[in-house]
């Protein structure tokens, strides 16, 4: 397995964790039975849970861009220091983005997001 594919695997695991955070918060806020039902009439989520839901959605949106880049690089046998660095930057930027997003720290969250985009750009640039 290439390092890029390993970072894709770790990013997928991270995405799952980010999906489970608001799910767990929903169970804690509303109870398991309410969350197991159709969830049509649940009370409004807490601010922290709404933030966690946005984090989860943002991660999934970024995975839609990151995964094809890694898979195309792998399919075309493009793996070098820049593609590895790009995958590393993406993963660690997403970890930082998650911590920053959940903490609610303004102004630096977009910088962590931008770092992930730069990581994807490093990968894409190697295939152009």
Phi, psi and omega in degrees: 000133179287159176301324180298317178294325177295319177291330174295318177299311180297324178293324177294318177297317178298318178300318178298317178300317181293332175286322184286335181299304179292332177296314178296321178295324178296319178296318180294321182284321190244348183092152183297321182295318180294320180288334180282342181276195183287347177059032181285325188240038179284151174293163180299140180291156175293162179300318181295319179293321176299319178297317179296323177294319178293322176300313180301312180297318180297320178296316180296321177298320180286328177295328177298332178270320184288313185302311180298324179299314180294318182292322177293317177301318179294317182294332181259012180056038175259106178212115180211185183302324181287321179290323177294314178299319179300316179294320178296314180300314180304308184299308184291329175294322179290325175297311179298317179303318180297314179297314182295318181296312181295327178285342179077026181282120181282164172072321181272342178301313178298332178292321177294319177299315181298323177300319177297321177295320177297319176301316177295323178297322177299320179293311182299321183297333181284347181255358181269000000 
